[in-house]
């Protein structure tokens, strides 16, 4: 059977053996909105748990609109024009509007990427700035979370009279779901905040998983951060397999977001009868699979579908290589993942992006990882706790051979955008 995988910008066709194929886990159908631009306008005028956006603008002289960075396929060219027009019509002058890119601890987005993200006209006509987590002077301490996270938030957001976030709601391998509160924490928080929020105690928590909100310390502290930061209004969306908008959820930080999560849950949860021997998965293609750092999400997202001691075959383009310098050094200078994870709990030890190594260790505890990528040399990849393979098909053949002629295979073409659920555990 030939299956199309999300891989880079072009995708990847992979032939898998029919006799071993158990299930292809996909997003459940959700009808795309017939007129997404009109839907955004309607959501601004009739929001969830909030007065209309135009009403919120009264008496406000400035606004800050937070957007996701290049690693998230948010349809900003559809979301932003009606949102920005509403602000200006309500009396907030264009020169008092700031679009703040929630980079988290990622690198700043380039001018070319900004134009791709928001559209050339918006990039030309509005002030767009990158959040810089490592600049202490650009943050203000506003409080502490219920699980101990110290919140330091970008002062440009805090100084605005009206504070708005936009995002995509999708499964998140640590925080349950993205969007909403996560645009603030970690999106526009300092590295000092992220040290705790992405620290080993949070990442190692049993509730810090995709699709899990109750008892998840990352979710709980992120909600508190966004509330303390005075988030006035959110505009979040859900997408289908072709990245068409299936829902717009605007209004109150929690009420609108939770309604969006309920919509997304019905779409992303994919049932299988039991874990399988081999899972072929992806990092969801461009822009999420730009780096190996992001590709770890594909490995972790596949864990519910693979049995203990099984194999994960990951196809990720990794056009920008491994990722940050610190992440690369953490991988390439350590020979044992568990020894590195143990060090994370030592007082005073910290390396930026260490949390992704901890997640990689989580994946490797349960399964071996075979990886097909064109962006990383095989000799380098072999030092990153994944076995390089010359093609996705070769990886599948090798993994199936290890588990015997009756080995069962599952395929997740969209990687971490799908949440595998074992039906017997419902």
C-alpha positions in Angstrom: 0.0 0.0 0.0 1.3 3.5 -0.9 0.8 6.1 1.9 1.5 9.8 1.6 3.4 11.1 4.6 3.8 14.7 5.7 7.4 15.4 5.1 9.1 18.8 4.5 7.1 20.9 2.0 6.6 18.3 -0.7 5.5 15.2 1.3 6.8 11.7 0.9 5.2 8.6 -0.7 6.0 5.4 1.1 5.2 1.8 0.2 4.4 -0.4 3.2 3.6 -4.1 3.1 -0.1 -4.9 3.2 0.4 -8.1 5.1 1.8 -6.3 8.1 -0.3 -3.1 8.0 -2.6 -3.0 11.0 -4.0 0.5 10.8 -3.4 4.0 9.4 -4.2 6.6 12.1 -5.6 9.8 10.7 -7.4 12.9 11.8 -11.2 12.3 11.9 -13.2 14.2 9.2 -14.2 17.8 10.1 -15.8 20.0 7.5 -13.8 23.1 6.6 -15.5 26.4 7.1 -17.1 27.5 3.8 -16.0 31.1 4.3 -13.2 31.3 6.9 -12.7 35.1 6.6 -16.4 35.6 7.4 -16.1 33.1 10.3 -13.3 35.1 11.8 -15.3 38.3 11.5 -18.3 36.6 13.1 -16.1 35.3 16.0 -14.8 38.8 16.7 -18.4 40.1 16.8 -19.9 37.2 18.8 -17.1 35.8 20.9 -17.2 33.1 23.6 -17.4 34.3 27.2 -16.4 37.8 26.3 -17.8 41.1 25.0 -17.2 41.7 21.3 -13.7 42.8 20.5 -14.8 46.2 19.3 -16.3 46.8 22.8 -13.1 45.8 24.5 -11.3 48.4 22.5 -13.2 51.3 24.1 -10.8 53.5 26.1 -7.7 51.6 24.9 -5.0 53.5 23.1 -2.6 50.7 22.3 -2.7 46.9 21.6 -0.4 44.0 21.4 -1.3 41.0 19.2 0.7 37.8 19.8 1.2 35.4 16.9 2.9 32.0 16.7 6.4 31.6 15.2 7.4 29.9 12.0 7.1 26.4 13.5 3.3 26.6 13.6 1.1 26.7 10.5 -1.3 29.3 11.8 -3.3 30.8 8.9 -2.4 34.4 9.9 -3.3 35.9 6.5 -6.9 34.9 7.3 -6.9 35.7 11.0 -5.0 39.0 11.2 -6.7 41.3 8.6 -10.1 41.4 10.2 -8.6 41.5 13.7 -6.3 44.4 12.9 -9.1 46.2 11.0 -11.4 45.9 14.1 -8.7 47.4 16.3 -8.1 50.3 14.0 -11.8 51.0 13.3 -12.4 51.0 17.1 -9.8 53.8 17.5 -6.4 52.1 18.1 -4.1 53.8 15.7 -1.8 51.6 13.6 1.3 53.1 15.1 0.0 52.0 18.5 -0.3 48.3 17.4 2.4 45.8 17.9 2.5 42.3 16.5 4.6 40.2 18.9 6.0 36.8 17.7 5.8 34.2 20.4 9.1 32.5 19.7 9.4 31.0 23.2 13.0 30.0 23.3 13.2 29.4 19.5 15.3 31.6 17.3 13.9 34.9 16.0 12.0 34.7 12.7 13.6 36.4 9.7 11.9 39.2 7.6 11.3 36.6 4.9 9.7 34.2 7.3 7.5 37.0 8.8 6.2 37.8 5.3 5.4 34.1 4.8 3.7 33.9 8.2 1.5 36.9 8.1 1.3 37.9 4.4 3.4 40.5 2.6 0.9 43.4 3.2 0.7 42.9 6.9 4.5 42.4 7.2 4.9 45.7 5.3 2.3 47.8 7.1 2.6 46.8 10.7 5.3 46.7 13.4 6.2 43.1 14.0 8.8 42.2 16.6 10.3 38.9 17.8 10.1 37.9 21.5 13.6 37.2 22.8 13.6 34.9 25.8 17.2 35.5 26.6 17.0 39.2 27.1 16.2 39.7 30.8 15.6 43.5 30.3 12.6 42.9 28.0 10.6 41.0 30.7 8.7 41.9 33.8 8.2 39.6 36.8 4.4 39.3 37.4 4.0 36.4 39.9 4.3 32.6 40.4 2.3 29.6 39.2 0.5 27.0 41.3 3.4 24.6 40.6 6.1 27.1 41.3 6.9 28.6 37.9 8.2 32.2 38.2 6.5 34.2 35.5 8.5 36.8 33.6 6.6 38.1 30.6 7.6 40.3 27.6 7.0 43.9 28.8 5.7 44.9 25.3 2.7 42.7 26.0 2.2 43.9 29.5 2.5 47.6 28.6 -0.2 47.4 25.9 -3.7 48.6 26.9 -5.3 45.7 25.0 -3.7 42.2 25.0 -4.7 39.7 22.4 -3.3 36.2 21.5 -3.8 34.1 18.3 -2.8 30.5 17.8 -3.6 27.0 16.5 -5.1 24.4 18.8 -3.4 21.1 18.3 -2.1 18.2 20.4 1.0 19.2 22.4 3.2 16.4 23.7 3.8 18.2 27.0 1.0 20.6 27.7 -1.9 18.6 26.4 -3.0 21.0 23.7 -1.4 24.1 22.2 -3.1 27.5 21.8 -4.7 29.8 24.3 -2.6 30.2 27.4 0.5 28.7 25.8 0.9 31.8 23.6 1.9 33.6 26.8 3.7 30.8 28.6 6.1 29.9 27.2 5.5 31.9 24.0 6.5 35.3 25.4 8.1 34.4 28.7 11.8 34.6 29.7 14.3 31.8 29.7 14.1 32.0 33.5 10.4 31.1 33.4 11.0 28.3 30.9 13.7 26.8 33.1 11.0 25.7 35.5 8.0 25.3 33.1 10.1 23.1 30.9 12.2 21.7 33.8 12.7 18.0 34.5 10.1 18.0 37.3 7.4 19.2 34.9 8.5 17.2 31.8 8.8 14.0 33.9 5.3 14.4 35.4 3.0 11.5 34.4 0.3 13.9 33.3 2.5 16.0 31.0 1.3 14.3 27.8 -0.6 15.0 24.6 -4.3 15.3 25.1 -4.0 15.5 28.9 -5.1 18.7 30.8 -6.4 17.6 34.2 -3.5 17.5 36.6 -1.0 18.6 34.0 1.4 21.1 35.7 2.4 22.7 32.4 -1.2 23.5 31.6 -2.0 24.7 35.0 0.9 27.1 35.3 0.4 28.4 31.7 -3.2 29.3 32.5 -2.1 31.2 35.6 0.6 33.0 33.6 -1.8 34.1 30.9 -4.3 35.3 33.4 -1.8 37.2 35.4 -0.5 38.8 32.2 -3.9 40.3 31.6 -4.8 38.5 28.4 -8.0 40.2 27.2 -9.0 38.2 24.1 -7.9 35.2 22.1 -8.4 34.1 18.5 -7.6 30.4 18.0 -8.3 28.1 15.1 -8.5 24.4 14.4 -7.3 22.9 11.1 -8.1 19.8 9.0 -5.7 17.4 7.2 -5.3 20.0 4.4 -4.7 22.8 6.9 -8.1 24.3 6.2 -9.9 26.1 9.0 -12.6 23.9 10.7 -13.3 26.2 13.6 -12.6 29.7 15.0 -12.6 30.1 18.8 -12.4 33.7 19.9 -13.1 35.4 23.2 -12.2 34.6 26.8 -8.8 33.0 27.5 -10.3 29.8 28.9 -13.9 29.7 27.8 -13.0 30.1 24.1 -10.0 27.8 24.3 -11.8 25.0 26.0 -14.5 25.0 23.4 -11.8 24.8 20.8 -10.1 21.9 22.6 -13.4 20.0 22.7 -13.7 20.5 18.9 -10.1 19.4 18.3 -10.4 16.3 20.6 -13.0 14.9 18.4 -10.8 15.3 15.4 -7.4 14.2 16.6 -8.1 11.1 18.6 -7.5 8.0 16.5 -8.4 4.6 17.8 -6.4 1.4 17.5 -7.2 -2.0 19.2 -3.8 -2.5 20.8 -0.2 -1.2 20.5 1.7 -2.5 17.6 5.3 -3.7 17.0 6.3 -0.9 14.5 5.0 2.6 14.0 5.8 4.7 10.9 5.3 8.3 11.7 6.4 11.9 10.9 7.0 15.3 12.5 4.0 16.6 10.5 6.0 18.1 7.7 6.9 21.8 7.2 7.1 23.9 9.2 7.2 21.5 12.2 9.9 19.2 10.9 12.4 22.0 10.2 14.8 20.6 12.9 15.5 17.4 14.8 14.6 19.3 17.9 11.0 19.6 16.6 11.0 16.1 15.2 11.3 14.6 18.7 7.5 15.5 18.9 6.9 12.9 16.3 8.7 10.2 18.3 6.8 11.0 21.5 3.5 11.4 19.8 3.8 7.8 18.5 4.4 6.2 22.0 0.7 5.3 22.8 0.6 3.3 19.5 3.8 1.2 20.0 4.3 -1.7 22.4 7.1 -1.8 24.9 10.3 -2.7 23.1 8.8 -1.8 19.7 10.2 0.3 16.9 9.4 3.8 15.8 10.3 4.8 12.2 10.4 8.5 11.8 10.4 10.5 8.6 11.4 14.1 9.2 13.0 16.5 6.6 15.1 18.5 9.2 16.0 21.1 6.6 17.7 23.3 9.3 19.5 20.4 10.9 19.5 19.5 14.6 18.3 22.8 16.0 19.9 25.1 18.5 23.5 25.0 19.4 22.7 23.9 23.0 20.4 21.1 21.9 23.0 19.8 19.4 25.8 19.9 22.0 23.6 18.1 24.6 23.1 15.3 22.1 26.6 15.1 20.6 28.5 15.4 23.8 26.6 12.7 25.8 26.8 9.0 25.2 24.0 8.0 27.5 20.6 9.6 27.6 19.6 8.4 31.1 22.8 9.7 32.6 22.0 13.1 31.0 18.5 13.0 32.3 19.7 12.2 35.8 21.9 15.3 35.7 18.9 17.5 34.9 17.7 17.0 38.5 21.0 18.1 40.0 20.6 21.6 41.7 22.0 24.3 39.4 22.4 22.2 36.3 20.7 23.7 33.2 21.1 23.7 29.5 18.7 25.5 27.2 16.6 23.0 25.2 17.4 20.2 27.7 13.7 19.4 27.8 13.7 18.0 24.3 16.5 15.7 25.2 14.5 14.5 28.1 11.5 13.9 25.8 13.8 12.0 23.4 14.9 9.8 26.4 11.2 9.2 27.1 10.7 7.9 23.6 13.8 5.7 23.7 12.8 4.1 27.0 9.9 2.5 25.2 11.1 1.9 21.7 14.0 2.1 19.4 14.0 4.9 16.9 14.9 4.6 13.2 15.0 7.9 11.4 14.9 8.9 7.7 16.0 12.5 7.0 17.7 14.4 4.3 18.8 17.2 6.5 21.3 15.5 8.9 24.4 13.5 8.0 24.0 9.8 8.9 27.1 9.9 11.1 25.7 12.8 13.0 22.3 11.3 13.4 23.7 8.1 14.7 25.1 10.1 17.6 21.6 11.5 18.4 20.1 8.3 19.7 18.4 7.4 16.5 19.4 4.9 13.9 19.8 6.4 10.4 18.1 4.6 7.5 18.4 5.3 3.8 14.6 5.5 3.3 11.4 5.3 5.2 10.7 1.9 3.4 14.1 0.6 4.4 13.4 1.6 8.0 10.0 -0.2 8.0 11.6 -3.3 6.5 14.3 -3.4 9.0 12.0 -2.8 12.0 9.5 -5.5 10.8 12.3 -8.0 10.3 13.4 -7.5 13.9 9.9 -8.3 15.2 9.3 -11.3 13.0 7.0 -12.2 10.1 3.8 -11.5 12.0 4.9 -8.0 13.1 2.1 -5.5 13.1 2.6 -2.0 11.6 0.7 1.3 12.3 1.2 4.4 10.2 0.6 8.0 11.4 1.0 10.3 8.3 0.5 13.5 10.3 2.7 12.5 13.2 2.0 14.5 16.4 -1.1 16.1 15.1 -2.8 12.8 15.8 -3.3 11.4 19.3 -3.4 7.5 19.2 -5.9 6.0 21.7 -6.0 2.3 22.5 -9.7 1.4 22.5 -9.3 -1.2 25.3 -8.1 1.6 27.6 -11.1 3.8 27.1 
